[in-house]
Amino acid sequence: MITEQNCTMLCDFYQLTMGNGYYNTRHADRIAYFDVFFRKVPDGGGYAICAGLEQVINYIQGLHFTDDDIQYLRGKKIFSEGFLEYLRDFKFTGDIWAVPEGTPVFPSEPLLTVRAPAIQAQLIETMLLLLINHQSLIATKANRIVRAAQGRAISEFGSRRAQGASGAVLGARAAYIGGCAGTACVIADELYGVPATGTMAHSWVQMFDSELEAFESYCRTYPDTSTLLVDTYNVLKSGVPNAIKAFDNVLKPLGKRPCGIRLDSGDIAYLSREARKMLDEAGYPDCKIVASNSLDERIISDLLRQGAAIDLFGVGERLITASSEPVFGGVYKLAAVEENGVITPKIKISENVSKITNPHFKKLYRIYESNGKAIADQLCVYDETIDPAKPLTLFDPDFTWKKKTLTDFTVRELQVPVFKNGELVYDKPSLQEIRSYCEQQIDTLWDEVLRFENPHNYYVDLSRKLWDIKHELLDNGGVLRARDGRERS
């Protein structure tokens, strides 16, 4: 499984060909700055949720080439022996800054910044994108589904439909960050502490001579956690009536109350309402109704608008694969190079305006109004600070005449140091702490940003200094005449 392997060789081949080229030119020790960012929020949403940093940390700490790896690369007959010896002793010695997991993030913002010798910075590109893209995608999708449920618990049910073992396990982890209450994936509980839940499949009911016998046997086995799957044969004619009989025959004499019933097919809105009436009339108003069956945020919203009497949802393939838009689209782009302490910004220019990058070694600030709501983010050059004691004028980087001056605000730098000179300097929070942090951070967003349809475009502005540098680079074909040599503290 990817979560347990040495993934140093999980890279694109061009990262090694470029590394070999760097080694054999003057660029071998040149410091490079790369940003990980994305260009578009999935599903037309107003925000995404950053996730995957813990796995990035584990990957960086485990980087090393084995003798078998070196032998394989030698067999390609294109790499110099000097480069292969360099790889034999390879260790990441650079710096990494990152946005903490669970933070709401927006297009063009650096979720992670790498400062390292060019070979090192280039080598880790694929794995960083793989880890951050996947978990950020699933955490974002999970949060949309959780919000659609309007306070009802969501359990992630998608392991069997995930794209491979790591997709299932890390997907369950990301879904928990996004707000899911639990998962059906047992190993995600064992490895990460995501609460594993589950009861029975249709095969349990089919295994017995009758549905009632199956239900009574389950209630006897799990008298404190009985949730019965009632749609194997007929929900209203046999499933719910037999569930009630099992509750009466087995649980009631023990002084126990049923946990719930589950619907996995049919007209769930109608069936849940009718089942609710039957359970209430039988004296089980506290018996929960769980719904599953190819659900997502839009179906859940529709069910609740139709008055469905559902207390919990199990969501599978459309969550674990983010099937409505299964690519997060994060990219890894060079932003600057450094030689002898002099940092030179770099830009990628494209006829596709959305692919023009923001140059330089940057800081990312989030700006909050006095009520604690986030109003905008600002990208600055690394040596800039925002002083909340002074008025701050924000302007749209594309439509510069759109301006707003703030006088009563607070500010927070979003990226935090993770690695310094190759050593971990970040205290990894627990998964529960990440999940709680995510919930708290979502609460700082305005409702207009949170809505599913036509959300408000959250502002990610450039400081005047960064905007000027970017446009000088654009005007001069990527060349900046004046260089800034100060180093970031």
C-alpha positions as CSV (number, residue, x, y, z in Angstrom):
1,M,0.0,0.0,0.0
2,I,1.2,3.5,-0.9
3,T,0.9,4.7,2.7
4,E,3.5,2.2,3.8
5,Q,5.9,2.1,0.8
6,N,9.1,4.0,0.1
7,C,7.8,6.2,-2.7
8,T,11.0,7.9,-3.7
9,M,10.7,6.4,-7.2
10,L,7.1,7.4,-7.6
11,C,8.0,10.3,-9.8
12,D,7.8,11.3,-13.4
13,F,10.8,10.2,-15.5
14,Y,11.4,13.8,-16.6
15,Q,12.2,14.7,-13.0
16,L,15.2,12.4,-13.1
17,T,16.3,13.5,-16.6
18,M,16.2,17.1,-15.5
19,G,17.9,16.2,-12.2
20,N,20.7,14.5,-14.2
21,G,20.9,17.6,-16.4
22,Y,21.0,19.9,-13.4
23,Y,23.8,17.8,-11.8
24,N,25.9,18.2,-14.9
25,T,25.4,21.9,-15.3
26,R,25.8,25.0,-13.1
27,H,22.3,24.5,-11.8
28,A,23.1,21.6,-9.5
29,D,23.3,23.7,-6.3
30,R,21.0,26.5,-7.5
31,I,18.1,27.1,-5.0
32,A,14.7,26.8,-6.5
33,Y,11.3,27.9,-5.1
34,F,8.2,26.0,-6.2
35,D,4.6,26.5,-5.3
36,V,1.8,24.0,-5.1
37,F,-1.5,25.6,-6.0
38,F,-4.8,24.9,-7.9
39,R,-6.7,26.9,-10.5
40,K,-10.4,26.0,-10.0
41,V,-12.6,24.8,-7.1
42,P,-14.2,21.5,-7.9
43,D,-18.0,21.3,-8.6
44,G,-18.2,25.1,-9.1
45,G,-17.8,25.5,-5.3
46,G,-16.7,28.6,-3.4
47,Y,-13.7,27.1,-1.6
48,A,-11.6,24.0,-1.2
49,I,-10.1,22.3,1.8
50,C,-6.4,21.7,2.0
51,A,-5.4,18.2,3.1
52,G,-2.6,15.7,2.8
53,L,0.2,17.5,4.6
54,E,0.8,14.6,7.1
55,Q,1.5,12.2,4.2
56,V,3.8,14.8,2.6
57,I,5.8,14.9,5.8
58,N,6.1,11.1,6.0
59,Y,7.2,11.0,2.4
60,I,9.9,13.7,2.8
61,Q,11.2,12.0,5.9
62,G,11.4,8.6,4.0
63,L,13.1,9.8,0.9
64,H,16.0,7.5,-0.2
65,F,17.1,5.5,-3.2
66,T,17.8,1.8,-2.7
67,D,20.6,-0.2,-4.4
68,D,17.9,-1.7,-6.6
69,D,16.7,1.8,-7.6
70,I,20.2,2.8,-8.6
71,Q,20.7,-0.4,-10.5
72,Y,17.4,0.2,-12.4
73,L,18.4,3.7,-13.3
74,R,21.9,2.6,-14.4
75,G,20.2,0.2,-16.7
76,K,18.4,3.1,-18.6
77,K,21.9,4.1,-19.8
78,I,21.2,7.8,-19.9
79,F,22.3,8.9,-16.4
80,S,25.8,9.9,-15.4
81,E,27.6,7.9,-12.7
82,G,28.1,11.1,-10.8
83,F,24.4,11.7,-10.7
84,L,23.7,8.1,-9.7
85,E,26.2,8.4,-6.8
86,Y,24.4,11.6,-5.8
87,L,21.1,9.7,-5.7
88,R,22.7,7.0,-3.6
89,D,23.3,9.5,-0.8
90,F,20.2,11.5,-1.5
91,K,18.5,13.4,1.4
92,F,16.1,16.3,1.3
93,T,17.9,19.3,2.8
94,G,15.5,22.1,1.9
95,D,12.7,24.1,3.5
96,I,8.9,23.7,3.1
97,W,6.1,26.0,4.2
98,A,2.5,24.8,4.0
99,V,-1.1,25.8,4.8
100,P,-2.2,23.5,7.7
101,E,-4.6,20.7,6.8
102,G,-8.3,21.6,7.2
103,T,-7.8,25.2,6.0
104,P,-10.3,26.6,3.4
105,V,-8.2,27.6,0.4
106,F,-8.8,29.3,-2.9
107,P,-7.5,29.3,-6.5
108,S,-3.9,30.6,-7.1
109,E,-2.9,30.4,-3.4
110,P,0.3,28.4,-2.6
111,L,-0.9,25.5,-0.5
112,L,2.8,24.5,-0.1
113,T,6.1,26.2,-1.0
114,V,9.4,24.3,-1.4
115,R,12.8,26.0,-1.2
116,A,15.5,23.5,-2.0
117,P,18.4,22.7,-4.4
118,A,16.9,22.3,-7.9
119,I,17.4,18.5,-8.1
120,Q,15.6,18.0,-4.7
121,A,12.8,20.4,-5.4
122,Q,12.2,18.9,-8.9
123,L,12.3,15.3,-7.7
124,I,9.4,15.6,-5.1
125,E,6.9,17.2,-7.5
126,T,4.8,14.2,-8.4
127,M,4.4,12.8,-5.0
128,L,3.5,16.2,-3.4
129,L,0.9,16.7,-6.1
130,L,-0.5,13.2,-5.7
131,L,-0.9,13.5,-2.0
132,I,-2.3,17.0,-1.8
133,N,-4.5,16.8,-4.9
134,H,-6.2,13.6,-3.8
135,Q,-6.9,14.4,-0.2
136,S,-7.8,18.0,-0.9
137,L,-10.3,16.8,-3.5
138,I,-12.0,14.3,-1.1
139,A,-12.0,16.6,1.9
140,T,-13.6,19.3,-0.3
141,K,-16.3,16.9,-1.6
142,A,-16.9,15.5,1.9
143,N,-17.5,19.0,3.3
144,R,-20.0,19.8,0.6
145,I,-21.9,16.6,1.4
146,V,-21.8,17.3,5.2
147,R,-23.2,20.7,4.7
148,A,-25.9,19.4,2.5
149,A,-27.0,17.1,5.3
150,Q,-27.8,20.1,7.5
151,G,-26.4,18.6,10.7
152,R,-27.2,15.0,10.0
153,A,-24.2,12.7,10.3
154,I,-22.4,11.4,7.2
155,S,-20.5,8.1,7.2
156,E,-18.1,7.4,4.3
157,F,-19.0,4.1,2.7
158,G,-16.9,4.0,-0.4
159,S,-13.9,1.7,0.1
160,R,-15.0,-0.9,-2.5
161,R,-15.4,1.8,-5.2
162,A,-12.2,3.7,-4.5
163,Q,-9.4,3.9,-7.0
164,G,-7.1,1.4,-5.2
165,A,-6.2,0.7,-1.6
166,S,-4.6,4.1,-0.9
167,G,-7.6,5.8,-2.5
168,A,-9.8,4.1,0.1
169,V,-7.6,4.6,3.1
170,L,-6.4,8.2,2.6
171,G,-9.8,9.0,1.1
172,A,-11.4,8.0,4.4
173,R,-8.9,10.2,6.3
174,A,-9.6,13.2,4.0
175,A,-13.4,12.6,4.3
176,Y,-13.1,12.8,8.1
177,I,-11.2,16.1,7.9
178,G,-14.0,17.4,5.7
179,G,-16.5,16.6,8.4
180,C,-17.7,13.0,8.0
181,A,-18.5,11.3,11.3
182,G,-17.0,7.9,10.4
183,T,-16.1,5.4,7.7
184,A,-16.8,1.8,6.8
185,C,-13.0,1.3,6.2
186,V,-11.6,-0.6,9.1
187,I,-7.9,0.1,8.4
188,A,-8.6,3.8,8.3
189,D,-9.7,3.5,11.9
190,E,-6.7,1.3,12.8
191,L,-4.1,3.7,11.1
192,Y,-5.7,7.1,11.6
193,G,-8.5,6.8,14.2
194,V,-11.3,7.5,11.8
195,P,-14.3,5.9,13.6
196,A,-15.2,2.7,11.8
197,T,-18.9,1.9,11.7
198,G,-21.2,-0.7,10.0
199,T,-23.8,-3.3,10.6
200,M,-25.0,-5.8,8.0
201,A,-25.3,-6.4,4.2
202,H,-28.2,-7.9,2.4
203,S,-26.3,-11.3,2.4
204,W,-26.9,-11.5,6.2
205,V,-30.6,-11.3,5.7
206,Q,-30.5,-13.8,2.8
207,M,-28.4,-16.2,4.8
208,F,-31.3,-17.0,7.2
209,D,-34.5,-18.9,6.4
210,S,-36.5,-15.7,7.1
211,E,-36.0,-12.0,7.4
212,L,-37.4,-12.0,10.9
213,E,-34.9,-14.7,12.0
214,A,-32.1,-12.7,10.5
215,F,-33.2,-9.6,12.4
216,E,-33.7,-11.3,15.7
217,S,-30.4,-13.1,15.5
218,Y,-28.6,-9.7,14.8
219,C,-30.4,-8.1,17.7
220,R,-29.4,-10.9,20.1
221,T,-25.7,-10.6,18.9
222,Y,-25.6,-6.8,19.1
223,P,-28.3,-5.7,21.5
224,D,-26.7,-2.3,22.2
225,T,-26.0,-1.4,18.5
226,S,-28.8,-2.9,16.4
227,T,-29.3,-1.3,13.1
228,L,-31.2,-3.4,10.6
229,L,-31.1,-3.3,6.8
230,V,-34.8,-3.4,5.8
231,D,-34.9,-3.4,2.0
232,T,-33.8,-6.9,1.1
233,Y,-37.3,-8.0,0.1
234,N,-39.9,-5.3,0.7
235,V,-39.3,-2.2,2.9
236,L,-42.9,-1.5,4.0
237,K,-44.5,-4.9,3.7
238,S,-41.8,-7.0,5.4
239,G,-38.6,-5.1,6.3
240,V,-39.9,-2.5,8.7
241,P,-42.6,-4.8,10.2
242,N,-40.1,-7.5,10.8
243,A,-37.6,-5.0,12.3
244,I,-40.3,-3.9,14.8
245,K,-41.1,-7.5,15.7
246,A,-37.4,-8.1,16.3
247,F,-37.1,-5.0,18.5
248,D,-40.2,-6.2,20.4
249,N,-39.2,-9.8,20.7
250,V,-35.5,-9.4,21.5
251,L,-34.6,-5.9,22.6
252,K,-37.6,-4.9,24.6
253,P,-37.3,-7.8,27.1
254,L,-33.7,-6.9,27.6
255,G,-34.6,-3.2,28.3
256,K,-32.7,-2.2,25.2
257,R,-33.6,0.3,22.5
258,P,-32.9,-0.1,18.8
259,C,-30.3,2.1,17.1
260,G,-31.9,2.3,13.7
261,I,-32.9,0.8,10.4
262,R,-31.2,1.4,7.0
263,L,-32.7,2.0,3.6
264,D,-30.5,1.2,0.6
265,S,-32.8,1.3,-2.4
266,G,-36.1,2.6,-3.7
267,D,-37.8,5.9,-3.3
268,I,-36.0,6.9,-0.1
269,A,-37.9,10.1,0.5
270,Y,-41.3,8.2,0.5
271,L,-40.0,5.1,2.2
272,S,-38.4,7.0,5.0
273,R,-41.5,9.0,5.7
274,E,-43.7,5.8,5.8
275,A,-41.1,4.0,7.9
276,R,-41.0,6.8,10.3
277,K,-44.7,6.6,10.9
278,M,-44.5,2.9,11.5
279,L,-41.7,3.1,13.9
280,D,-43.3,6.0,15.9
281,E,-46.6,4.1,16.1
282,A,-44.8,1.0,17.4
283,G,-43.2,3.1,20.2
284,Y,-39.8,3.6,18.6
285,P,-39.6,7.3,17.9
286,D,-35.9,7.2,18.9
287,C,-35.0,4.6,16.3
288,K,-32.9,6.4,13.6
289,I,-33.4,6.0,9.9
290,V,-30.2,5.7,7.9
291,A,-30.1,6.1,4.1
292,S,-27.5,5.0,1.6
293,N,-27.4,4.2,-2.2
294,S,-25.3,6.4,-4.6
295,L,-25.9,9.6,-2.7
296,D,-24.1,13.0,-3.0
297,E,-24.7,16.6,-1.9
298,R,-27.4,17.3,-4.5
299,I,-29.4,14.2,-3.9
300,I,-29.2,14.7,-0.2
301,S,-30.4,18.3,-0.6
302,D,-33.3,17.1,-2.8
303,L,-34.3,14.4,-0.3
304,L,-34.4,16.8,2.6
305,R,-36.5,19.3,0.5
306,Q,-38.9,16.5,-0.1
307,G,-39.3,16.0,3.6
308,A,-37.4,12.7,3.8
309,A,-37.3,11.4,7.4
310,I,-33.6,10.5,7.4
311,D,-31.3,10.9,10.4
312,L,-28.0,9.7,9.0
313,F,-26.5,9.2,5.5
314,G,-24.0,6.7,4.2
315,V,-22.2,8.0,1.2
316,G,-20.0,5.8,-1.0
317,E,-18.7,6.1,-4.5
318,R,-19.7,9.7,-5.2
319,L,-17.7,10.8,-2.2
320,I,-14.6,8.5,-2.3
321,T,-14.1,9.2,-6.0
322,A,-15.5,12.7,-6.1
323,S,-17.2,11.4,-9.2
324,S,-18.9,14.7,-10.3
325,E,-15.4,16.3,-10.7
326,P,-12.7,13.7,-9.9
327,V,-9.6,15.9,-10.5
328,F,-8.4,18.6,-8.1
329,G,-6.0,20.1,-10.6
330,G,-3.2,21.2,-8.3
331,V,0.0,22.1,-10.1
332,Y,3.7,22.6,-9.1
333,K,5.3,25.6,-10.6
334,L,8.7,27.4,-10.3
335,A,8.2,30.8,-8.7
336,A,11.8,31.9,-8.1
337,V,15.5,30.9,-8.1
338,E,18.2,32.0,-5.7
339,E,22.0,32.3,-6.1
340,N,24.3,33.9,-3.5
341,G,21.4,35.1,-1.5
342,V,19.8,36.9,-4.5
343,I,16.2,35.8,-5.2
344,T,15.1,36.2,-8.8
345,P,11.3,35.8,-9.4
346,K,10.2,33.6,-12.3
347,I,6.9,33.5,-14.1
348,K,5.2,31.2,-16.6
349,I,3.5,33.2,-19.3
350,S,0.7,31.7,-21.4
351,E,-1.9,32.7,-24.0
352,N,-4.3,31.0,-21.6
353,V,-4.5,33.8,-19.0
354,S,-5.5,31.4,-16.2
355,K,-2.2,29.6,-16.6
356,I,0.0,32.7,-16.0
357,T,1.6,32.1,-12.6
358,N,2.2,34.5,-9.7
359,P,6.0,34.9,-9.4
360,H,8.4,35.2,-6.5
361,F,8.8,33.8,-3.0
362,K,5.6,34.8,-1.4
363,K,3.6,35.0,1.8
364,L,-0.1,34.3,2.0
365,Y,-2.2,36.4,4.4
366,R,-5.9,35.9,5.4
367,I,-7.7,39.1,6.4
368,Y,-10.6,39.0,8.8
369,E,-13.2,41.7,9.5
370,S,-13.9,42.7,13.1
371,N,-16.7,40.1,13.3
372,G,-14.2,37.3,12.6
373,K,-15.4,36.6,9.0
374,A,-12.7,36.2,6.4
375,I,-13.0,39.0,3.8
376,A,-10.0,38.3,1.5
377,D,-6.6,36.8,1.1
378,Q,-3.5,38.6,0.0
379,L,-0.4,37.3,-1.7
380,C,2.7,39.4,-0.8
381,V,6.4,39.2,-1.6
382,Y,8.2,37.3,1.2
383,D,9.7,40.4,2.8
384,E,6.3,42.2,3.2
385,T,4.2,42.3,6.3
386,I,0.6,43.6,6.8
387,D,0.2,45.9,9.8
388,P,-3.4,45.8,11.1
389,A,-2.8,49.1,12.9
390,K,-2.6,50.8,9.5
391,P,-5.3,51.1,6.7
392,L,-5.0,48.4,4.1
393,T,-6.2,48.9,0.5
394,L,-7.1,45.8,-1.4
395,F,-7.5,45.8,-5.2
396,D,-8.6,43.3,-7.7
397,P,-5.5,42.1,-9.5
398,D,-7.4,41.8,-12.8
399,F,-9.7,44.8,-12.5
400,T,-7.5,47.2,-10.5
401,W,-10.0,50.0,-10.2
402,K,-12.0,47.8,-7.9
403,K,-10.6,48.7,-4.5
404,K,-11.5,48.5,-0.8
405,T,-9.7,50.1,2.1
406,L,-9.9,48.3,5.5
407,T,-9.3,50.0,8.8
408,D,-10.7,47.5,11.4
409,F,-9.3,44.1,10.7
410,T,-7.1,41.3,11.8
411,V,-4.6,39.3,9.8
412,R,-3.1,35.8,9.8
413,E,-0.2,34.4,7.8
414,L,-1.6,31.1,6.5
415,Q,1.6,29.2,5.6
416,V,3.6,27.7,8.5
417,P,7.2,26.3,8.5
418,V,7.2,22.5,8.1
419,F,10.8,21.6,7.2
420,K,13.9,23.8,7.8
421,N,17.2,22.6,6.3
422,G,15.6,19.2,5.8
423,E,14.6,18.8,9.5
424,L,10.9,18.7,10.6
425,V,10.0,21.8,12.6
426,Y,6.2,21.2,12.6
427,D,4.2,19.6,15.3
428,K,1.7,17.4,13.5
429,P,-1.8,17.8,15.0
430,S,-4.0,14.8,15.6
431,L,-6.6,13.9,13.0
432,Q,-9.3,15.0,15.4
433,E,-7.6,18.3,15.9
434,I,-7.4,18.8,12.1
435,R,-11.1,18.0,11.8
436,S,-12.1,20.4,14.6
437,Y,-9.9,23.1,13.1
438,C,-11.5,22.6,9.7
439,E,-15.0,23.0,11.1
440,Q,-13.9,26.2,12.9
441,Q,-12.3,27.6,9.8
442,I,-15.4,27.0,7.7
443,D,-17.3,29.0,10.2
444,T,-15.2,32.1,9.3
445,L,-16.5,32.1,5.7
446,W,-19.5,34.1,4.7
447,D,-22.7,32.2,3.7
448,E,-22.3,33.6,0.2
449,V,-19.0,31.7,-0.2
450,L,-20.6,28.5,1.2
451,R,-23.6,28.2,-1.1
452,F,-23.6,25.5,-3.7
453,E,-25.0,27.5,-6.6
454,N,-23.1,30.6,-7.9
455,P,-21.0,31.1,-4.7
456,H,-19.4,34.5,-4.1
457,N,-16.0,34.8,-5.7
458,Y,-13.7,35.1,-2.6
459,Y,-11.0,37.6,-3.3
460,V,-7.3,36.5,-3.6
461,D,-5.5,39.8,-4.2
462,L,-1.9,40.7,-4.8
463,S,0.0,43.3,-2.9
464,R,1.0,46.3,-4.9
465,K,4.6,45.2,-4.8
466,L,3.9,41.8,-6.1
467,W,1.5,43.1,-8.7
468,D,4.2,45.5,-10.0
469,I,6.8,42.7,-10.2
470,K,4.4,40.4,-12.0
471,H,3.5,43.0,-14.6
472,E,7.1,44.0,-15.1
473,L,7.8,40.4,-15.9
474,L,4.9,40.2,-18.2
475,D,5.9,43.4,-20.0
476,N,9.5,42.2,-20.4
477,G,8.9,38.6,-21.5
478,G,9.7,37.1,-18.1
479,V,12.8,39.2,-17.3
480,L,12.9,41.4,-14.1
481,R,15.6,44.0,-14.3
482,A,15.7,44.9,-10.6
483,R,16.5,42.1,-8.2
484,D,15.6,41.8,-4.6
485,G,18.3,40.1,-2.6
486,R,16.9,39.9,0.9
487,E,16.3,36.6,2.5
488,R,13.1,35.4,4.2
489,S,13.5,35.0,7.9
